Amino acid sequence: MRPSKPPRRESVPPTGPRSSETPIAPRKRKKLRKEEIVVEATSLFAERGYEGASMGDLAERVGLRKASLFHHFPSKDVLYATVLTHLLDNVKTAILSAAQTEGSYSERLDRLTDAITTTLGAQPHTARLLVREALDWGPVMREHVGNTVKDILAAALEFAREGQREGLFDEKLDSTQLIVSLIGIHFMPFAIPEIIEHFTGSSPFVPEFIEQRRQAVREQLQRLATKAR
């Protein structure tokens, strides 16, 4: 677990001016390279955690010199924050898009559940990295992405309370505790894939499991929280 104070940044001093003979990559290629770095960094951080992942290892994975890697991301902290922000933005977009669509409350609830399950199932490192960072409660979570987490949970809580006001969600339920329970229901199967695979005989990231999970969570949530009609 990382210490409470920000870790020492892994960085390099600025280099001298670029040689006039060194070709400058087109802007489009530079953007693509940064996206590739984020993808590989996501995988590396998920495998080894913040402390276990080094910028040197990442540079080797993406085929760059370490100095070139720091040209894109000045420190490991900045890269880690970029990775987590990207993952959380995907989850936030899925939740808000589903909650704001047209249809009955029950239909929107199903779409919301489907969106979270589909997003976490399609991105194998998302749940593990976010749960790991939440457990560590390191400086990146506190200073960079904590507010996004709060926004996501607040949006989910408001959606549940909307259902209670409309008489569709059981008003006897503590809506805050319901959201706490849903964090585990949605995230844990994808955060502990090895255990899930041993238990079910299937990786949680294959389409068959994702579809089964989507249907199961739909039914469980409808039975748990909505009033029988």
Protein Blocks (a to p, Z undefined) as FASTA:
>chain_A
ZZfbdcddddddddddddfklccddfklmmmmmmmmmmmmmmmmmmnommlpcfklmmmm
nopafklmmmmmmbfklmmmmmmmmmmmmmmmmmmmmmmmgcdfklmmmmmmmmmmmmmm
mmmklmmmmmmmmmnopaklmmmmmmmmmmmmmmmmmmmmmmmmnomacfkbcfklmmmm
mmmmmmmmmmmmmlmmmmnopafkbfklmmmmmmmmmmmmmmmmmccZZ
